[in-house]
């Protein structure tokens, strides 16, 4: 059956490149290209970092491989289009088809183009086995395009043929080079190109170890360096740019024999073997050796060896005369080297063997060493003992000649034993020899005897041998005892030295206390005795005591705590009497106990020192006696290194709750408290954290608030809160930062009613920024020279002065006042009324009955007030009525006339109420009720304490 073939004359075009996206042509080329060509292909598209493309590229490659697998078994050795030296452009690949009859189509820019197998046709394909090569004969600029090869409908190769408009401004030139030299070819283009093709007739060059291809920064100059030329590099070199090419020849000439490795400078010692060697490029070449220009033969004390291309000169036993310049010549080639003969210090082997044997003497005797040597002069001889240099002295004598050196140590002691070293040095080297000095003497002291066990008639002791045996074997020990309270030491082992390191002392009295010491004996005699052992009492063993009782903590602070306990009870045969106590502690995070007292204490109390503040410890007490330690007794709970818990409280009962500071001055508040454990301390201003310029300094007994330079904005209520595990306490301090007030404005006078004068004035400029600012009025008349205050705590700008007497002149001053005091006064004009004298005439008018009675009423009602907590508040109103009405003040309908917390006054119908310190309890409605026989009138207001909701102000009049 014939296979139906679908011929696609036009391939689907690739989408055009969009701004900011990858060119689709770049991806198509990378899919078919080997990894080594990625960088070159991306550079053609202006992409120099393609790592971000790899993930997407791998996915596309997998998809393309799945498509190809339907028609092709394998695709290898893809080669992109390249112009060859013969003028054709070629590209191809190796592939194995599932079906040899599969259709292979060639497309250019998406359009199918025909091809044949004739090499002279414009487009052709040559198949050799599995290799497919496509050719474009005599390529021209119009042949440039995007070429694709499809098997059936699966794409197997994509390549981009670019034909730039470029010419050679300077063509490559012929080059001659010798073998192993480098040959350089260079051309200059008319148009910048990223790269051009360098090749020979049958293959193109890649940048690597053999060929170095470089491009200038402007991409006009292209260079090829052929490294380490050989005869195989002879031939024609081509530079191909687009479809334009330039060629030149490379001629490599043979240099003849060469030194593969020449002679090297050599150093040899007198009497040693020396060898000079070199290697030629030819194994057949012969050569000659020269010493200082004189020809050498095997009969001149040297051995000449030729081993293929290697030539060697050997001197078996060098002397100083062998030092010279040696040269090897072969076929006109030369190589020279210097042989330097050195004569370092040397020591004869027999003499060295004698020197290294230890020198053994007794204490007080002399020690001597002698060592002959040879070598080039001058020699520097140094003697050392245990790495410390020995210099001539009373007990050190050194004699040195050109061939020998002697050392003599006089009257050596035990401490003089050790390593003795001689160092011989000249300009050619250094040699050393080491011996040993052993000085025999008395042994050192053994360790202090240890009491193994004690009974009423026997005490068993043991000890360890001394570290210093005196240079000889220890033959025994002398044991001495001292009865406590005497200064006499007596020998225990009267029958001779003790051979062992233990002994049972039976010559003791029950209940007596003894000390023991021991001395070692060697061939020189007995050494110094050891330090005495601990005092031991000759008595039968005791049982360890029991647990202490009533263990309690008596006091504590941050670094110590004190303990007390009761001595454990003695139980015969079970628990003996306690003779001392140990106190042990263990931090809660550790597992090991630490003993606070190294020696037992006899008291039943103890203070542990050096604790870490607020650290947590387990504590226990252990009773002890000669029989050992008893069982520990500890607390059920851990102990914290801190004083007894105390709830925070403030110590100073007279702490100020209100502080006035002049603006610009320093604010310093010291708040003292007591609390245990150390509390957390926090400060707030008006309920929020403090500003950054406020500094807080805390200690275990107090806290300080510091404002170096205060401003009005620092005014407010500062709250300190002291909190620990027991509780917390807070304290409020109001700080008022203000300044001397500025005086009020001009004062005006007005007389509405005879006998009175009303003062009015302009507010002080500071009134708006100081809610505690008020006014004071004083007067002086022409009869009295002193000033008298007639009104104070005025929060308005008007006041009526009564009892004005006609015929007198009055002077008034108005002051602005705040927490800092009064301002400068604002002075009123002089006020006065003239008292006119007239003749006294009596005109008897008709008698008419007049009635001046009137019901009570308010001339000036109460006004709404807002006052901060802790400040004064002043409320006023003016009333009239005939007969004079009775005035009653109420708060929340409760009469205040008898309440001593409020200051109430009524002067000529001006009624006032003063609250010295406003609190939350004062928030509410205040009411004034005036009453006479003709009626009742009321005026009410609401006092708002800062932060408290206000109520409506009402005025009622009942007739």
Helices and strands as residue ranges (DSSP letters): H 24-32, G 35-37, H 38-44, G 51-53, H 54-68, E 72-83, E 89-97, E 104-108, E 111-112, E 123-128, E 131-136, G 141-143, E 145-151, E 154-161, E 168-170, E 175-178, E 183-189, E 197-199, E 211-215, E 221-226, G 231-233, E 235-241, E 244-253, E 259-261, E 266-269, E 274-280, E 288-291, E 294-295, E 303-307, E 310-315, G 320-322, E 324-330, E 333-342, H 349-356, E 359-362, E 367-372, E 380-385, E 388-390, E 396-400, E 404-409, G 414-416, E 418-426, E 429-440, E 450-454, E 459-462, E 476-483, E 490-491, E 502-505, E 513-522, E 525-526, E 536-537, E 549-556, E 561-566, E 580-587, E 594-595, E 605-608, E 616-625, E 628-629, E 633-634, E 639-640, E 646-650, E 658-662, E 667-676, E 680-685, E 688-689, E 695-698, E 702-707, G 712-714, E 716-723, E 728-738, E 747-750, E 757-761, E 774-781, E 788-794, E 798-801, E 809-818, E 821-822, E 826-827, E 831-832, E 854-860, E 865-867, E 873-882, E 886-891, E 894-895, E 902-907, E 910-915, G 920-922, E 924-932, E 935-945, E 957-958
